[in-house]
């Protein structure tokens, strides 16, 4: 019997069935393709052989795509932060691809106020090779609350929780394999960070996790919790036993600490070991600086490609991706860079680590180390635009009217730097 036929719980309900559970509206969505029943990697990640042997029979995925994205406003006033593109692909898609690459195809996506937008972008999951179930969270009340919201979907099965605005550069296959082989109650991913006070921080002793603190004023280590966690069903007992924090949230760090305190086996997986240096690079994309850095390392990994039209006077240096329908005229593109579909670059310079999404125009302007969202126009700009995130359908240009002055229409929580 194939995976779809063997599924248990809410994911086996009909395509229009809704199940109400503590702040959740669970909506199973059927894909149009079958799961990878014959894929050896899939069976390794599920902890079973093709004959059905093994102890971990099934691993589900839980991707969190809620939250308000306050640190990326005003972009996130009108769009889910998980759908902001990095190298011209929404961040959420990298999470989906990473989970599916680890052989996990039964995936729940927890959504908030931008649920309709997320659903429109992802669909039923079939193009990723997954079966997606949407789980509505009534308000963003912490990561542990999101897990609790998905309780009926997850049932008693082990699962990977992946924060949808995080990037793991080389994926999570070895992490899932470690979990299925070692079978701890929880496995947490840790990375060294320069400012641990902004993250959940782990204290290790002899390689074991002894204490977790959420955003401590005085961190005991520089090991931050990365946005990937693996749990078995005992995490629900821990969540049931904790209280809301002073921030009004059910903290996943408190839940994991409860597991440690009650004797559950919580193992760390470090991505800072020398042999893993090229395996994983992690980025939380909650701030502009992190978005630009994530864009940088994704562009570094992409091979050059030209599916567009290259006119006269065009110079391409380094790794440049020109997508279908894009037109380049009398310009210099210095990679790594990506030019989106139907975008026009004319009499312009586009420098390294720049991603320009679809339907844009850059004319008589210079731009580098930046991300430009769809259908924006940048033209007749003096000086170079750099280290910038430009939203959808923006117009940036020089006015011919005098007196010369800066004219701005800037949304809430924006940041503008002039020289």
Secondary structure by P-SEA (a helix, b strand, c coil): ccccccccccccccccbbbbccccbbbbbbbccccccccaaaaaaacccccccccccbbbbbbbccccccccccccccccccccccccccaaaaaaaaaaaacccbbbbbbccaaaaaaaaccccccccbbbbbbbbcccccaaaaaaaaccccccbbbbbbccccccccccaaaaaaaaaacccbbbbbbbbccccccbbbbbcccccccccccccccccccccccbbbbccaaaaaaaaccccccccccaaaaaaaaaaaccbbbbbbcccccccccccccccccaaaaaaaaaaaaaaccbbbcbbbccccccccbbbbcccbbbccbbbcccbbbcccbbbccbbbccbbbbccbbbbccccccccccccbbbbcccccccccccccccccccccccccbbbbbbcccbbbbbcc
